[in-house]
């Protein structure tokens, strides 16, 4: 299982709508585990999981990044250092 954190910058005034849309997302490629609206340089942070990196990438690029109101995404992959 691959886990990623998607940091989203939204258009002005679109944070709530983006958060709601991503929270309601049902993807064939991955699973949205958590969605939080936050303060700081990003507006929404999404935790997403998939079986492999390709499926995770498709969830992010085909579905999350194309959500209306999303301006930019940055993805951080979770790694196991043990």
ROKEDO-703109 format. One record per residue: residue number from 1; residue in three letters; x, y, z of N, C-alpha, C in turn. Coordinates in steps of 0.2 Angstrom, whole numbers, padded with zeros to 4 digits, m for minus. Example, Ala and Ser with C-alpha at 12.3 -4.5 7.8 and 13.67 -1.06 7.14 Angstrom:
BEGIN
(rec 1 "ala" (0066 m0028 0039) (0062 m0022 0039) (0066 m0016 0039)) (rec 2 "ser" (0064 m0011 0035) (0068 m0005 0036) (0064 0000 0039)) 
END
This chain:
BEGIN
(rec 1 "unk" (0004 m0006 0000) (0000 0000 0000) (0005 0006 0000)) (rec 2 "unk" (0003 0011 m0004) (0007 0017 m0005) (0002 0023 m0002)) (rec 3 "unk" (0005 0027 0002) (0001 0033 0005) (0005 0039 0003)) (rec 4 "unk" (0000 0044 0001) (0003 0051 m0001) (m0001 0056 0003)) (rec 5 "unk" (0002 0062 0003) (m0002 0067 0006) (m0002 0073 0001)) (rec 6 "unk" (m0008 0075 m0001) (m0008 0080 m0007) (m0010 0086 m0004)) (rec 7 "unk" (m0005 0091 m0005) (m0006 0098 m0002) (m0009 0102 m0008)) (rec 8 "unk" (m0015 0105 m0007) (m0018 0108 m0012) (m0019 0116 m0011)) (rec 9 "unk" (m0017 0120 m0016) (m0019 0127 m0016) (m0025 0128 m0020)) (rec 10 "unk" (m0030 0132 m0017) (m0036 0133 m0021) (m0037 0140 m0023)) (rec 11 "unk" (m0041 0141 m0028) (m0043 0147 m0030) (m0046 0151 m0024)) (rec 12 "unk" (m0046 0158 m0024) (m0049 0162 m0019) (m0056 0160 m0018)) (rec 13 "unk" (m0058 0158 m0012) (m0065 0157 m0010) (m0067 0150 m0012)) (rec 14 "unk" (m0063 0146 m0014) (m0065 0139 m0016) (m0063 0133 m0011)) (rec 15 "unk" (m0060 0135 m0006) (m0057 0130 m0001) (m0063 0125 0001)) (rec 16 "unk" (m0068 0128 0003) (m0074 0124 0006) (m0076 0119 0001)) (rec 17 "unk" (m0077 0122 m0005) (m0080 0118 m0011) (m0075 0112 m0013)) (rec 18 "unk" (m0069 0114 m0013) (m0063 0109 m0015) (m0063 0103 m0010)) (rec 19 "unk" (m0063 0105 m0003) (m0063 0100 0002) (m0069 0096 0002)) (rec 20 "unk" (m0075 0099 0001) (m0081 0094 0000) (m0081 0090 m0006)) (rec 21 "unk" (m0078 0092 m0012) (m0078 0088 m0018) (m0073 0082 m0017)) (rec 22 "unk" (m0067 0084 m0014) (m0062 0079 m0013) (m0065 0074 m0008)) (rec 23 "unk" (m0068 0076 m0003) (m0071 0071 0002) (m0076 0067 m0001)) (rec 24 "unk" (m0079 0069 m0006) (m0085 0065 m0009) (m0082 0060 m0014)) (rec 25 "unk" (m0076 0061 m0016) (m0073 0058 m0022) (m0073 0050 m0021)) (rec 26 "unk" (m0075 0046 m0026) (m0074 0039 m0025) (m0070 0037 m0032)) (rec 27 "unk" (m0064 0035 m0031) (m0060 0033 m0036) (m0059 0026 m0037)) (rec 28 "unk" (m0058 0024 m0043) (m0057 0017 m0045) (m0049 0015 m0043)) (rec 29 "unk" (m0045 0020 m0043) (m0038 0019 m0042) (m0035 0019 m0035)) (rec 30 "unk" (m0038 0024 m0031) (m0036 0024 m0024) (m0041 0026 m0019)) (rec 31 "unk" (m0040 0027 m0013) (m0044 0029 m0008) (m0042 0035 m0004)) (rec 32 "unk" (m0047 0040 m0004) (m0046 0046 0000) (m0047 0044 0007)) (rec 33 "unk" (m0042 0045 0011) (m0043 0043 0018) (m0045 0048 0023)) (rec 34 "unk" (m0042 0054 0021) (m0044 0060 0026) (m0043 0067 0021)) (rec 35 "unk" (m0047 0071 0023) (m0047 0078 0020) (m0047 0083 0025)) (rec 36 "unk" (m0043 0088 0026) (m0043 0093 0031) (m0042 0100 0027)) (rec 37 "unk" (m0046 0105 0029) (m0044 0112 0027) (m0040 0114 0032)) (rec 38 "unk" (m0035 0118 0030) (m0029 0120 0034) (m0028 0128 0033)) (rec 39 "unk" (m0024 0131 0038) (m0021 0137 0037) (m0014 0137 0035)) (rec 40 "unk" (m0011 0142 0032) (m0004 0142 0030) (m0004 0142 0022)) (rec 41 "unk" (0002 0140 0019) (0003 0141 0012) (m0002 0136 0008)) (rec 42 "unk" (m0005 0131 0011) (m0009 0127 0007) (m0016 0127 0011)) (rec 43 "unk" (m0021 0126 0007) (m0028 0126 0009) (m0031 0120 0011)) (rec 44 "unk" (m0030 0114 0008) (m0033 0108 0009) (m0027 0103 0009)) (rec 45 "unk" (m0027 0098 0014) (m0022 0093 0014) (m0026 0086 0013)) (rec 46 "unk" (m0024 0082 0009) (m0028 0075 0008) (m0023 0070 0009)) (rec 47 "unk" (m0026 0065 0013) (m0022 0059 0013) (m0025 0054 0009)) (rec 48 "unk" (m0021 0051 0004) (m0024 0046 m0001) (m0019 0040 m0001)) (rec 49 "unk" (m0023 0034 m0002) (m0019 0027 m0002) (m0021 0024 m0008)) (rec 50 "unk" (m0016 0020 m0011) (m0017 0016 m0017) (m0013 0010 m0017)) (rec 51 "unk" (m0014 0005 m0021) (m0011 m0002 m0021) (m0003 m0001 m0023)) (rec 52 "unk" (m0002 0004 m0028) (0004 0005 m0031) (0005 0013 m0033)) (rec 53 "unk" (0011 0014 m0034) (0012 0021 m0036) (0009 0024 m0042)) (rec 54 "unk" (0008 0020 m0047) (0004 0021 m0053) (m0003 0023 m0052)) (rec 55 "unk" (m0006 0019 m0047) (m0013 0020 m0046) (m0014 0027 m0041)) (rec 56 "unk" (m0009 0028 m0037) (m0009 0034 m0033) (m0009 0040 m0037)) (rec 57 "unk" (m0004 0039 m0042) (m0003 0045 m0047) (m0009 0046 m0051)) (rec 58 "unk" (m0013 0041 m0053) (m0019 0042 m0057) (m0025 0045 m0052)) (rec 59 "unk" (m0025 0043 m0046) (m0030 0046 m0042) (m0028 0054 m0041)) (rec 60 "unk" (m0022 0056 m0040) (m0020 0063 m0039) (m0021 0067 m0046)) (rec 61 "unk" (m0018 0064 m0051) (m0018 0068 m0057) (m0025 0068 m0061)) (rec 62 "unk" (m0028 0063 m0061) (m0034 0062 m0065) (m0040 0064 m0061)) (rec 63 "unk" (m0040 0064 m0054) (m0046 0066 m0051) (m0045 0071 m0046)) (rec 64 "unk" (m0040 0071 m0041) (m0040 0077 m0036) (m0038 0083 m0040)) (rec 65 "unk" (m0032 0083 m0044) (m0030 0089 m0047) (m0035 0092 m0052)) (rec 66 "unk" (m0039 0088 m0055) (m0044 0091 m0059) (m0051 0094 m0056)) (rec 67 "unk" (m0051 0093 m0050) (m0057 0096 m0046) (m0057 0103 m0047)) (rec 68 "unk" (m0063 0106 m0049) (m0064 0113 m0050) (m0062 0117 m0043)) (rec 69 "unk" (m0058 0122 m0045) (m0056 0126 m0039) (m0049 0125 m0037)) (rec 70 "unk" (m0046 0119 m0039) (m0039 0117 m0037) (m0034 0121 m0042)) (rec 71 "unk" (m0030 0125 m0039) (m0025 0128 m0043) (m0018 0124 m0044)) (rec 72 "unk" (m0016 0121 m0038) (m0010 0118 m0039) (m0010 0112 m0033)) (rec 73 "unk" (m0006 0107 m0035) (m0005 0102 m0030) (0002 0100 m0029)) (rec 74 "unk" (0004 0098 m0023) (0011 0096 m0021) (0009 0089 m0017)) (rec 75 "unk" (0013 0084 m0020) (0012 0077 m0016) (0018 0075 m0013)) (rec 76 "unk" (0017 0073 m0006) (0022 0070 m0002) (0021 0063 m0001)) (rec 77 "unk" (0025 0058 m0003) (0024 0051 m0002) (0027 0049 0005)) (rec 78 "unk" (0023 0045 0008) (0025 0042 0015) (0030 0037 0013)) (rec 79 "unk" (0035 0037 0017) (0041 0032 0017) (0042 0028 0024)) (rec 80 "unk" (0044 0022 0023) (0045 0018 0030) (0053 0018 0030)) (rec 81 "unk" (0055 0021 0035) (0063 0022 0036) (0065 0016 0041)) (rec 82 "unk" (0061 0012 0043) (0063 0007 0048) (0066 0001 0044)) 
END
